[in-house]
């Protein structure tokens, strides 16, 4: 069967796995659609998405619309005569007029076992919930938020130490492999999409303030937050009016103490929580560089014994 003309939509680094899968199948990419350059840093230098950088390096056609609903943008895509659309972490709801441009529809590589965790933060939600397994869904898109029928799914076990970047990378690698395996069968009419079942958990985008640690929570939950909120919104607390980023932690046992109290134990530098202790491995004081907790305490010995606010 003739390889379908393909539009790809995505922006982050892990989405490149899916582009490579499309290329390996020989599907011609008529457009790479990615987020526009955004000002970044103190100098507000325009920052390209990793997908755009990859596309430029490989001489792939790029389009970066601010929004997808204008008749001009829809007409521009229509003139490309796409036969299939593939999305991986694009992050925007797409109008039906766009989804209907391709005769084989629009396939979303979604990093959860739908209908579990619909929305923009399925990877973070998986870590926060302490799930023992996760997986990827190839979904045929409709107008809803991750509500379309399922083409295929794959699952794998978690080891409980994954951060959001690590798990995202693995999920989209698995999604790319699944697309490579299932894509030709789908366009060949050998596999059909089936409606989703029950159990959906729609998710809202994370706000910056969710990263502030509440030391009244259990150490187990805070440890999950540190992994889930890496790199954004980050996990942080305050000491003497300065923000401290909590970058890496582990669970420890020990005597109960007032939640938020910084302790020096045989295991290392720990902070008491509502349940058990949290060992701090890496930390960053506002305006300073990342250090180990032991290095931080050598420079700030009165950190030991402090009570951090919840």
C-alpha positions in Angstrom: 0.0 0.0 0.0 1.1 3.5 -0.8 2.7 5.3 2.2 0.4 8.0 3.5 1.3 11.7 3.4 1.8 12.7 7.0 1.5 15.8 9.2 3.2 15.5 12.5 2.4 17.7 15.5 4.5 17.8 18.7 7.1 19.9 20.5 9.2 18.3 23.3 12.3 16.2 23.0 10.5 12.9 23.6 8.2 13.5 20.6 11.2 13.1 18.3 11.0 9.3 18.9 7.6 9.4 17.1 9.0 11.4 14.1 11.8 8.8 13.7 9.2 6.0 13.7 7.3 7.8 11.0 10.5 8.2 9.0 11.4 4.6 9.5 8.0 3.5 8.0 8.7 5.6 4.9 5.7 7.8 5.5 6.5 11.2 3.8 6.3 14.1 6.2 4.6 17.0 4.5 4.7 19.2 7.6 6.2 19.2 11.1 3.8 21.4 13.2 5.4 22.6 16.5 4.9 25.4 19.0 6.3 28.8 18.0 9.6 30.1 19.4 9.1 31.5 22.9 11.2 34.1 24.7 13.4 32.5 27.4 15.9 33.6 30.1 16.9 37.0 31.2 17.7 38.1 27.7 14.3 36.8 26.4 16.1 35.0 23.6 13.7 33.2 21.3 13.8 29.5 22.2 13.0 26.8 19.6 11.3 23.6 20.5 13.4 20.4 20.3 11.1 19.2 17.5 11.8 22.3 15.5 15.6 21.9 16.0 15.3 18.3 14.8 13.2 19.3 11.8 15.6 22.1 10.8 18.6 19.7 11.1 16.9 17.1 8.9 15.5 19.6 6.4 11.8 18.8 7.2 9.1 21.3 6.4 8.1 23.3 9.5 5.0 25.2 10.5 4.5 26.9 13.9 1.0 28.5 14.1 -0.1 30.3 17.2 -3.5 28.7 17.0 -5.1 26.1 14.8 -8.6 27.4 14.3 -8.3 30.2 11.7 -9.6 29.4 8.2 -6.2 30.5 6.8 -4.3 27.9 8.8 -6.8 25.1 8.0 -6.6 26.0 4.3 -2.8 25.9 4.5 -2.9 22.4 5.9 -5.6 21.3 3.5 -3.3 22.3 0.6 -0.7 19.9 1.9 -3.2 17.0 1.0 -2.4 15.0 4.2 -3.6 11.4 4.4 -2.8 10.9 8.1 -2.0 13.1 11.1 0.1 12.0 14.0 0.4 13.8 17.3 2.8 13.4 20.2 2.7 15.9 23.1 1.4 18.8 21.0 -0.6 20.2 23.9 -3.5 21.9 22.1 -7.1 20.9 21.4 -7.6 20.7 17.6 -10.7 21.7 15.7 -12.7 19.1 13.9 -12.0 20.8 10.5 -8.3 20.0 11.0 -8.9 16.4 12.2 -11.0 15.7 9.2 -8.4 16.8 6.7 -6.8 13.3 6.6 -8.7 10.3 5.2 -7.1 8.0 7.9 -7.8 10.5 10.6 -5.5 11.8 13.4 -3.6 9.4 15.7 -2.6 10.7 19.1 0.3 8.9 20.9 -1.0 9.3 24.4 1.2 8.4 27.4 -1.3 6.6 29.6 -3.6 3.6 29.3 -6.7 5.4 28.3 -9.3 6.1 29.6 -7.0 6.5 32.6 -5.5 10.0 32.8 -6.9 12.1 30.0 -5.5 15.6 29.6 -2.1 17.3 29.7 -0.3 15.7 32.7 -0.7 11.9 32.4 2.9 11.2 33.2 2.9 13.3 36.4 -0.4 11.8 37.4 1.0 8.3 37.1 3.9 9.1 39.4 1.8 11.0 41.9 -0.6 8.1 42.2 2.2 5.6 42.8 1.0 3.4 40.0 2.8 0.1 39.5 2.4 0.1 35.8 1.6 2.5 32.9 1.6 2.4 29.2 0.8 4.1 25.9 -2.4 4.4 23.8 -2.7 5.0 20.1 -6.0 6.9 19.9 -8.0 8.1 16.9 -8.7 11.7 17.8 -12.1 13.4 18.0 -13.2 16.8 19.3 -13.1 15.8 23.0 -10.1 15.8 25.3 -8.5 12.3 24.7 -12.0 10.7 24.3 -11.5 9.1 20.8 -11.5 5.4 20.1 -8.4 3.3 20.8 -6.4 1.7 18.0 -3.8 -0.1 20.2 -2.2 0.0 23.7 0.9 -1.4 25.3 1.8 -1.6 29.1 4.9 -2.0 31.2 5.8 -2.1 34.9 7.4 0.8 36.8 10.2 0.6 39.3 9.0 3.5 41.5 12.0 5.7 40.9 11.1 7.4 37.6 11.0 11.2 37.2 8.7 12.9 34.7 11.5 13.3 32.1 12.7 9.7 32.4 9.2 8.3 32.2 8.1 10.6 29.4 11.1 9.4 27.3 10.3 5.8 27.9 6.6 6.2 27.2 7.2 8.0 23.8 9.8 5.4 22.9 7.2 2.7 23.5 4.6 4.8 21.7 6.9 5.1 18.7 7.5 1.4 18.6 3.8 0.7 18.8 3.1 3.1 16.0 5.7 1.4 13.9 4.1 -1.9 14.5 0.5 -1.0 14.2 0.5 2.0 11.8 0.8 0.1 8.6 -1.9 -2.4 9.7 -4.2 0.5 10.6 -4.0 2.2 7.2 -4.2 -1.2 5.6 -7.6 -1.7 7.2 -6.5 -4.7 9.2 -7.0 -3.0 12.6 -9.9 -0.8 13.7 -10.3 1.7 16.5 -12.6 0.7 19.4 -14.5 3.0 21.8 -12.8 3.7 25.1 -14.2 2.0 28.3 -15.0 3.6 31.6 -12.7 5.0 34.2 -11.6 8.3 32.8 -9.7 10.8 35.1 -9.6 14.2 33.3 -6.6 16.2 34.5 -5.9 19.9 34.9 -2.6 21.6 34.0 -0.2 22.0 36.9 0.1 25.5 38.5 3.4 26.8 40.0 2.2 26.8 43.6 1.6 23.0 43.7 5.3 22.6 43.9 5.5 24.1 47.4 6.1 21.3 49.9 3.6 20.7 52.6 5.6 19.0 55.2 2.4 17.7 56.9 2.0 15.3 54.0 3.7 11.9 54.2 7.3 11.4 53.1 6.0 8.9 50.5 3.8 11.5 48.9 6.4 14.3 48.9 8.9 11.9 47.4 6.5 11.3 44.5 5.9 15.0 44.1 9.7 15.6 43.8 9.8 13.1 40.9 6.6 14.1 39.3 7.3 17.9 39.4 10.7 17.6 37.8 11.5 19.8 36.0 8.3 21.9 36.3 6.8 23.3 38.5 9.6 22.0 40.7 9.4 21.1 44.4 10.5 23.8 46.8 10.3 25.2 50.3 11.4 28.4 52.1 14.1 29.1 54.7 14.9 32.5 56.1 12.8 34.1 53.3 14.8 32.4 50.5 13.4 29.7 48.2 15.1 26.3 48.3 14.5 23.8 45.5 14.3 20.2 46.6 15.9 18.3 43.7 16.4 14.7 44.8 15.2 12.8 47.9 14.7 9.3 49.3 12.5 7.7 52.0 14.0 7.0 55.4 12.8 5.7 58.7 13.4 7.4 62.1 11.9 8.9 65.2 8.9 11.2 64.8 9.6 14.9 65.0 7.7 18.1 64.2 6.9 18.2 60.4 9.3 20.4 58.6 12.2 20.0 61.1 15.6 19.5 59.5 17.6 16.6 61.1 21.0 15.2 60.8 20.8 11.4 61.1 23.0 8.4 60.3 21.3 8.2 56.9 22.0 11.8 56.0 20.3 15.2 56.1 16.5 14.5 56.6 13.4 16.5 57.0 10.5 15.3 59.2 7.1 14.9 57.5 3.6 14.0 58.6 4.7 10.4 58.3 8.3 9.2 58.4 11.5 11.1 57.2 12.5 12.4 53.9 16.3 12.3 53.1 17.4 15.3 51.1 20.1 14.3 48.5 20.3 17.4 46.3 19.2 21.0 47.0 19.5 24.4 45.5 19.3 27.7 47.4 17.8 30.6 45.4 20.5 32.3 43.4 23.0 29.5 44.0 24.1 26.3 42.3 22.9 22.8 42.9 24.7 21.0 45.8 24.3 17.9 47.9 22.5 18.4 51.2 25.8 17.7 53.0 27.6 20.4 51.1 24.7 22.8 51.8 24.9 22.1 55.5 28.7 22.6 55.6 28.1 26.2 54.3 24.9 26.7 56.3 25.3 24.7 59.6 22.3 26.3 61.3 20.0 24.7 58.6 20.1 21.7 61.0 17.4 22.2 63.6 15.4 24.6 61.5 11.6 24.1 61.0 10.5 24.7 57.4 7.0 26.1 56.8 4.2 24.0 55.4 
